[in-house]
Amino acid sequence: MGYDFCPTLAVEGALRALRMACCTAQGSLVGLIHHSDHGVQYTCHAYRQLLGQHQMRSSMGEVGNCYDNALAERVNGILKLEYGLEFRFVSFAQAAQAVKQAVWLYNHERPHLSLAYRKPHAVYVNYFAKQQVH
């Protein structure tokens, strides 16, 4: 729902990604569980405060254990291996464009086995459509 391509792990990039997710959400984020590692960008006051403003809950894996968030690690692997993000780019702008395109393709065009071969964006839209009916 939200992403940011940033040359550092500073909190500003994580905040931009979270704000993007909050702005594009088509329904309530109350109770949503945000899973991350223990990076300083996710544990700092500003980030946790923004989660709290939207009544989202934080979940963090063990320090140094990437297997606690296997789904996110799988997403990163797919973006690198299937969409060519493991390559070196000529410029930051070229890399940023490749990331934007890869994220869009991953969410809108790639069927996922874990979603019964549906596409993430379609599942998301369908979920919120059902929420509005109830």
CORDAHU-V593464 format. One record per backbone hydrogen bond with DSSP energy under -0.5 kcal/mol. CO is the residue of the C=O (numbers start at 1). NH is the residue of the N-H. If there is no record, write none. Layout:
[[CO:NH] [CO:NH]]
This chain:
[[4:6] [10:13] [10:14] [11:15] [12:16] [13:17] [14:18] [15:19] [16:20] [17:21] [18:22] [19:23] [20:24] [21:25] [29:32] [32:34] [32:57] [33:35] [34:59] [36:61] [39:42] [39:43] [40:44] [44:48] [45:49] [46:50] [47:51] [48:52] [49:53] [50:54] [51:54] [51:56] [52:55] [55:31] [57:34] [59:36] [62:65] [64:66] [65:68] [66:69] [67:70] [69:73] [70:74] [71:75] [72:76] [73:77] [74:78] [75:79] [76:80] [77:81] [78:82] [78:83] [79:85] [80:86] [84:87] [91:95] [92:96] [93:97] [94:98] [95:99] [96:100] [97:101] [98:102] [99:103] [100:104] [101:105] [102:106] [103:107] [104:108] [105:109] [105:110] [107:121] [109:111] [110:120] [112:115] [112:117] [112:118] [113:116] [115:118] [118:112] [119:123] [120:124] [121:125] [122:126] [123:127] [124:128] [125:129] [126:130] [127:131] [128:132] [129:133] [130:134]]
